Amino acid sequence: MLDLDTLPGDDLAVNLADTVMLAVSPSVDLLDDGHERFWSRQAPLLPEGARPPSAAQTRRLRSAVREVLEATVAARAPEAWAVERVNAAAAAVPTSPRLTAEGAKTSWHGEDGGEIALAAVAVAAIDLVSGPRAAQLRRCGAYDCSMLFVAANRRRVWCTPSLCGNRVRVARHAKKPG
């Protein structure tokens, strides 16, 4: 079973969406015991100044991001509430370009109470579903996994080849007549 330490890690928005496991009954919320750990693991993907938002804020955005990503995978329009929630999170923290010695850099301005971490997830979701990588967004091919991932190549079918891929191969091997 996947946990916060084995999430595929393909994309900030996908990582948040994958913190709820929907293919098991009842569903498993990886944030129940790992909210702070999730944000700590995402730190390298977050803009400077981001701090972990509350668990309630995280779950609220997660439901919207999950809906937007699921709609993209299913080639359907996402629910309006999800689009509005993602857009609101992205707009809550303004950004501006800054010239640095290394070149241009985006500065995030959370001084007015906006949550930089949530805005970064929302922007990542918008970039993913509206850009060329949208066609690479997939759901894991394992029957008992609901994880999403961005496929680096057309042949990838499992969220984590070393976990879901191995389980599927082992099950297939066990079914072969002997």
C-alpha positions as CSV (number, residue, x, y, z in Angstrom):
1,M,0.0,0.0,0.0
2,L,1.2,3.5,-0.8
3,D,1.9,6.0,2.0
4,L,3.4,9.5,2.1
5,D,6.9,8.1,1.8
6,T,6.1,6.2,-1.4
7,L,4.0,8.8,-3.3
8,P,5.2,9.0,-6.9
9,G,6.2,12.6,-6.4
10,D,5.6,13.6,-10.0
11,D,4.0,17.0,-9.4
12,L,2.9,19.1,-6.5
13,A,-0.8,19.0,-7.4
14,V,-0.7,15.3,-8.1
15,N,1.1,14.7,-4.8
16,L,-1.7,16.5,-2.9
17,A,-4.5,14.7,-4.8
18,D,-2.8,11.4,-4.1
19,T,-3.0,11.9,-0.3
20,V,-6.5,10.2,-0.3
21,M,-6.7,6.6,-1.4
22,L,-10.1,6.1,-3.0
23,A,-9.7,2.5,-4.4
24,V,-10.0,1.0,-0.9
25,S,-13.1,0.9,1.3
26,P,-13.3,2.9,3.4
27,S,-11.0,5.4,1.7
28,V,-7.7,6.2,3.4
29,D,-6.7,9.8,4.1
30,L,-2.9,9.9,4.3
31,L,-3.1,13.4,5.9
32,D,-4.8,12.0,9.0
33,D,-1.5,11.1,10.6
34,G,0.8,12.8,8.1
35,H,-0.3,16.4,7.4
36,E,2.9,18.0,8.6
37,R,5.0,15.3,7.0
38,F,3.3,15.8,3.7
39,W,4.2,19.5,3.6
40,S,7.7,18.8,4.8
41,R,8.2,16.3,2.0
42,Q,6.9,18.9,-0.5
43,A,9.2,21.7,0.7
44,P,11.6,21.4,-2.2
45,L,8.7,21.9,-4.6
46,L,7.4,25.0,-2.8
47,P,8.2,28.6,-3.3
48,E,10.3,30.4,-0.7
49,G,8.3,31.6,2.3
50,A,5.7,28.8,2.1
51,R,4.6,27.3,5.4
52,P,2.2,24.4,6.0
53,P,-1.4,25.5,5.9
54,S,-4.0,24.0,8.2
55,A,-5.2,20.5,7.7
56,A,-8.7,21.8,6.9
57,Q,-7.4,24.2,4.2
58,T,-5.2,21.4,2.8
59,R,-8.2,19.0,2.5
60,R,-10.4,21.7,1.1
61,L,-8.0,22.4,-1.7
62,R,-7.2,18.7,-2.2
63,S,-10.9,17.9,-3.0
64,A,-10.9,20.6,-5.7
65,V,-7.5,19.6,-7.1
66,R,-8.5,15.9,-7.2
67,E,-11.7,16.8,-9.1
68,V,-9.9,18.9,-11.6
69,L,-7.3,16.2,-12.2
70,E,-9.8,13.4,-12.3
71,A,-11.8,15.4,-14.9
72,T,-8.7,15.8,-17.0
73,V,-8.0,12.0,-16.9
74,A,-11.6,11.3,-17.8
75,A,-11.6,13.9,-20.6
76,R,-14.6,15.8,-19.1
77,A,-15.2,19.3,-17.8
78,P,-14.4,19.6,-14.0
79,E,-17.2,20.6,-11.6
80,A,-17.5,24.4,-11.4
81,W,-17.0,24.5,-7.6
82,A,-13.6,22.8,-8.0
83,V,-12.5,25.2,-10.7
84,E,-13.5,28.2,-8.6
85,R,-11.7,26.8,-5.5
86,V,-8.5,26.2,-7.4
87,N,-8.6,29.6,-9.0
88,A,-9.3,31.3,-5.7
89,A,-6.3,29.5,-4.1
90,A,-4.1,30.5,-7.0
91,A,-5.2,34.2,-6.9
92,A,-4.9,34.5,-3.1
93,V,-1.1,35.0,-3.3
94,P,0.1,37.4,-6.0
95,T,3.4,36.8,-7.7
96,S,5.8,39.1,-9.5
97,P,8.9,38.6,-11.6
98,R,12.2,39.6,-10.0
99,L,15.5,40.0,-11.7
100,T,18.3,38.3,-9.8
101,A,22.0,37.7,-10.5
102,E,20.9,34.2,-11.7
103,G,18.2,35.5,-14.0
104,A,14.5,36.0,-13.6
105,K,12.7,34.5,-10.5
106,T,9.1,34.5,-9.5
107,S,8.4,36.1,-6.1
108,W,5.4,35.0,-4.1
109,H,3.7,37.6,-1.9
110,G,1.9,36.1,1.0
111,E,2.1,39.1,3.2
112,D,-1.7,39.7,3.1
113,G,-2.5,36.3,4.6
114,G,-2.5,34.2,1.5
115,E,-1.3,30.7,1.8
116,I,1.8,30.3,-0.5
117,A,1.8,26.5,-0.2
118,L,-1.9,26.3,-1.3
119,A,-1.4,28.8,-4.1
120,A,1.6,26.9,-5.4
121,V,-0.5,23.7,-5.5
122,A,-3.3,25.5,-7.3
123,V,-0.9,27.0,-9.8
124,A,0.7,23.6,-10.3
125,A,-2.8,22.1,-11.0
126,I,-3.7,24.8,-13.4
127,D,-0.3,24.5,-15.2
128,L,-0.7,20.7,-15.4
129,V,-4.3,20.5,-16.8
130,S,-3.9,23.5,-19.1
131,G,-0.5,22.6,-20.6
132,P,1.0,19.9,-22.7
133,R,1.5,17.6,-19.7
134,A,-2.3,17.2,-19.4
135,A,-2.1,14.4,-21.9
136,Q,0.4,12.6,-19.7
137,L,-1.8,12.6,-16.6
138,R,-3.0,9.1,-15.8
139,R,-4.6,6.9,-13.1
140,C,-2.7,3.9,-11.9
141,G,-3.5,0.7,-13.9
142,A,-3.6,-1.4,-10.7
143,Y,-7.2,-2.4,-9.9
144,D,-6.8,-1.5,-6.3
145,C,-5.1,1.9,-6.6
146,S,-6.6,5.3,-7.3
147,M,-3.3,7.2,-7.5
148,L,-2.7,9.7,-10.3
149,F,0.7,10.3,-11.9
150,V,2.3,12.2,-14.8
151,A,3.7,9.6,-17.2
152,A,7.1,10.4,-18.5
153,N,6.6,7.9,-21.4
154,R,3.5,6.4,-23.1
155,R,4.2,2.9,-21.8
156,R,4.0,3.8,-18.0
157,V,0.8,2.4,-16.5
158,W,1.5,2.2,-12.8
159,C,1.9,5.1,-10.3
160,T,4.9,3.4,-8.7
161,P,6.3,0.5,-10.8
162,S,8.2,-0.9,-7.7
163,L,4.9,-1.2,-5.7
164,C,1.8,-1.4,-7.9
165,G,3.8,-2.7,-10.9
166,N,5.3,-5.5,-8.9
167,R,2.0,-6.4,-7.3
168,V,0.4,-6.7,-10.7
169,R,3.3,-8.8,-12.1
170,V,3.3,-11.1,-9.0
171,A,-0.5,-11.6,-9.3
172,R,-0.2,-12.3,-13.0
173,H,2.6,-14.8,-12.4
174,A,0.6,-16.6,-9.7
175,K,-2.3,-17.1,-12.1
176,K,-0.1,-18.9,-14.7
177,P,-0.7,-22.6,-14.8
178,G,2.1,-24.4,-13.3
